[in-house]
Amino acid sequence: MHLEAANLAARRGEDLIFEGLSFGLEAGQALVLTGKNGSGKSTLLRVVAGLLRQERGTVSFTDSHGDTHKRVGEISHYLGHRNAMKSELTVAENLEFWRRFLGQMHGPSVSIDEAAAAVGLEGITHLPFGYLSAGQQRRFAFAKLLIAYRPVWILDEPTAALDTSGDRLFAELIEAHRRNGGIVLAATHQPLGLEGVQELRMTGFAHAGSGVWA
Ligand SMILES: Nc1ncnc2c1ncn2[C@@H]1O[C@H](COP(=O)(O)OP(=O)(O)OP(=O)(O)O)[C@@H](O)[C@H]1O
């Protein structure tokens, strides 16, 4: 399994945000994007997820059978700044919608109740999503990743609005995904507490450098 980005460039409006950006991730590996506000982290994640068209370059995913997919969004979960849930539907209705919409790929997935328990919120899936606190909403947005398997997780500020126990819990769920051979690409302003991840420091306006997470 392999996620490959080669020579990517992306533009927002008139500005070239980055160019010549390449990385490769094998099963179990994670890449964390860091950098100041506006440096292009969300832009890169959206390009990889297929939500934004790149100016140049390619993104591809090769599965465990050696088949290459150009539409990485189809084999990915994308957790953006917004939670992608309807406020007026219950948590269970929202997650059921996503389960049906996403369909099942071969790989580990759990029931809605199990996913709620995994994010520490069992027993409240009957509530409208809009009734929940910001942290509870973020936890259920993350539960979406557990109910339908996708090998690649693309996460934009996944721990925004979370308390300390939520931070730890998300780190454990991400690590479990990696242990199962999953690939993670995440943007963050704070360390996610993940083991052995690579870091890509985004600098914006076509200057990006890479290093190793300290
Ligand atoms: N729709 C848009 N049209 C024009 N410019 C945009 C658009 N969206 C983002 N930008 C610009 O692209 C640049 C990169 O934005 P991006 O959201 O990728 O940054 P980021 O590193 O994720 O920031 P943050 O840490 O604040 O989330 C910024 O200068 C931003 O103003």
The ligand as an SDF file (V2000), in Angstrom:
LIG
                    3D

 31 33  0  0  0  0  0  0  0  0999 V2000
  -10.9930   30.1080   -1.7500 N   0  0  0  0  0  0  0  0  0  0  0  0
   -9.8610   30.8000   -1.7070 C   0  0  0  0  0  0  0  0  0  0  0  0
   -9.5920   31.7860   -2.5880 N   0  0  0  0  0  0  0  0  0  0  0  0
   -8.4410   32.4720   -2.5480 C   0  0  0  0  0  0  0  0  0  0  0  0
   -7.4830   32.2460   -1.6350 N   0  0  0  0  0  0  0  0  0  0  0  0
   -7.7010   31.2830   -0.7290 C   0  0  0  0  0  0  0  0  0  0  0  0
   -8.8990   30.5070   -0.7060 C   0  0  0  0  0  0  0  0  0  0  0  0
   -8.8230   29.6380    0.3090 N   0  0  0  0  0  0  0  0  0  0  0  0
   -7.6240   29.8340    0.9010 C   0  0  0  0  0  0  0  0  0  0  0  0
   -6.9580   30.8240    0.2820 N   0  0  0  0  0  0  0  0  0  0  0  0
   -5.6100   31.3040    0.6240 C   0  0  0  0  0  0  0  0  0  0  0  0
   -4.7140   30.2290    0.4580 O   0  0  0  0  0  0  0  0  0  0  0  0
   -3.6840   30.3010    1.4330 C   0  0  0  0  0  0  0  0  0  0  0  0
   -3.5550   28.9610    2.1050 C   0  0  0  0  0  0  0  0  0  0  0  0
   -4.7160   28.7050    2.8700 O   0  0  0  0  0  0  0  0  0  0  0  0
   -4.9050   27.3500    3.6860 P   0  0  0  0  0  0  0  0  0  0  0  0
   -6.3050   27.3230    4.1830 O   0  0  0  0  0  0  0  0  0  0  0  0
   -4.4280   26.2150    2.8490 O   0  0  0  0  0  0  0  0  0  0  0  0
   -3.8710   27.5570    4.9040 O   0  0  0  0  0  0  0  0  0  0  0  0
   -3.6510   26.7210    6.2390 P   0  0  0  0  0  0  0  0  0  0  0  0
   -2.1760   26.4910    6.3730 O   0  0  0  0  0  0  0  0  0  0  0  0
   -4.5150   25.5070    6.2410 O   0  0  0  0  0  0  0  0  0  0  0  0
   -4.1380   27.7540    7.3370 O   0  0  0  0  0  0  0  0  0  0  0  0
   -4.7540   27.5610    8.8200 P   0  0  0  0  0  0  0  0  0  0  0  0
   -3.6110   27.1420    9.7040 O   0  0  0  0  0  0  0  0  0  0  0  0
   -5.2250   28.9440    9.1430 O   0  0  0  0  0  0  0  0  0  0  0  0
   -5.8810   26.5740    8.7390 O   0  0  0  0  0  0  0  0  0  0  0  0
   -4.0610   31.4620    2.3580 C   0  0  0  0  0  0  0  0  0  0  0  0
   -3.2720   32.5750    2.0080 O   0  0  0  0  0  0  0  0  0  0  0  0
   -5.5110   31.7170    2.0670 C   0  0  0  0  0  0  0  0  0  0  0  0
   -5.8480   33.0690    2.2260 O   0  0  0  0  0  0  0  0  0  0  0  0
  1  2  1  0
  2  3  1  0
  2  7  2  0
  3  4  2  0
  4  5  1  0
  5  6  2  0
  6  7  1  0
  6 10  1  0
  7  8  1  0
  8  9  2  0
  9 10  1  0
 10 11  1  0
 11 12  1  0
 11 30  1  0
 12 13  1  0
 13 14  1  0
 13 28  1  0
 14 15  1  0
 15 16  1  0
 16 17  2  0
 16 18  1  0
 16 19  1  0
 19 20  1  0
 20 21  2  0
 20 22  1  0
 20 23  1  0
 23 24  1  0
 24 25  2  0
 24 26  1  0
 24 27  1  0
 28 29  1  0
 28 30  1  0
 30 31  1  0
M  END
$$$$
